[in-house]
Amino acid sequence: MHYLLQFRNEFHMPAGLDAFIDHPDGGTPIILADMGAGAGQVAADWFDSMYEDVADTGVRLTAVGVVTPDPASVESVLAWANRLQDRVEYVVVENATGALSDFTY
């Protein structure tokens, strides 16, 4: 069984992101969490505070970043990677926004 957790307003509530760590206890093998726009600082602070405890349970985390030909999207993914470092695995998706999208950046 897989879960998709969509966090839109919940990440602004105390312990709202703890749903991430509630599901693995039930044997859920994969959890995909859609954080939505604006979750950056709150999510990063939460990740920093819970990472060691969750990692000690054997849970592996993968960060998925989506980039477009817009250099700002690449900069955003690189900023997250700088914060997360080697605590997660990474998947980066190129989202072509047009037929001639240029990803040289």
N, C-alpha and C positions, 0 to 999 in steps of 0.2 A: 504494500500500500504506500502511496506517495501523497504528500500534502503540498498544496500551494497556499502559503500564508500571504495575504495581502494586507500590508500595513499602510493605512492612509492617515488616520488621525490617532491611531493607537500609540504611535511612537512618542506622542507628546504627553502621554499619561505615565505616572510612576509605574515602573515594572511592566509597561506595555510590550516591550520587546522580549520579555521572558518567555513568551509563547514559543520562541525559537528553541529553548532548552527544555520545554515541557514535553514535546513530542518524542524525542529520542528515547526517553525512559519507557515509552510504550512500544518500542520496537520499530518505529517508523524509520525505514532505511534512507529515504530522501525527503528533504524539506526544501522547497524553493520559496524564498521570501521576496516579495516585490515590495521594496521600501517606498517607492514613489518619490516624487520630487520634494525637496526640502527636508529630508531626513538626515542630512549629512552629519552635522555636529552631534546631534543627539545620538545617532546610531554609532558614531565613532567612539564617543565617550562610553556608551553602554558596552561596546565590543571590548574596549580596553579593560573595563572593570570585570567582565565575566570570562574573558578568554582563558586564563589559566585554569580555572575550575572546570570549565567545559572541556578543554583539551585533555585534562587529566582523566576524563571519562572515556576517552578514545574517539570522541566525535571529531570528524574531519570537516573542515570548512572550505568552501570554494566561493570565491568572489567572481561574479559575472559582470563584466563591463561591456557596455555597448558604445562603440565609437561611430561617428559619421565623418564625412570629409571635413567637417568644421574643426579646425584646430582646438577650439575650446573643449570639445568632447574628449579629445585625446588628453588634453591637460587635466581634465577632471579625473579620468581613469588613472593617470600617472600620480595625481595627488592622493587618491585612495590607496594606490599601491605603496606610495611612500609611507602612509600611515599604517597600513596593515603588514607591510614587510613580508617576512616568510612565515607568518602565522596562518596563512591560507594558501590554497592553490588558486590558480587563476584561469579563467576562460574569457577571452576578449573576442567580441563579435563585431565584425565590420558590417554596419548597416548602410548599404548603398542607398542614398536618397535620390538618385537619378541614374539614368542609363550610362552616363559617362563619369561616374563618381571617381574622384582621384584621392587615393589614400596615401600619397607620398609623404604627408606630414607625419 
